[in-house]
Amino acid sequence: MAVQSDSKKISVNSTISLKGIVKAIFKDTVHVQIGGKIITIPTSEFLFEKPVQ
């Protein structure tokens, strides 16, 4: 007897807001301290907008 596995994809599109202390900013990464951990976030994850004048 063959077992068929249905592959189902789950996608989540949500935004999470966390407060942290920015420890370092480099060309392609930002290092943020949240609690006792330092998390590296690639700048490609950020959505930059032009300031309204």
Stockholm file with secondary structure:
# STOCKHOLM 1.0

chainA/1-53         MAVQSDSKKISVNSTISLKGIVKAIFKDTVHVQIGGKIITIPTSEFLFEKPVQ
#=GR chainA/1-53 SS CCCCCCCCCCCCCCCCCCCCEEEEECSSEEEEEETTEEEEEEGGGSCCCCCCC
#=GC SS_cons        CCCCCCCCCCCCCCCCCCCCEEEEECSSEEEEEETTEEEEEEGGGSCCCCCCC
//
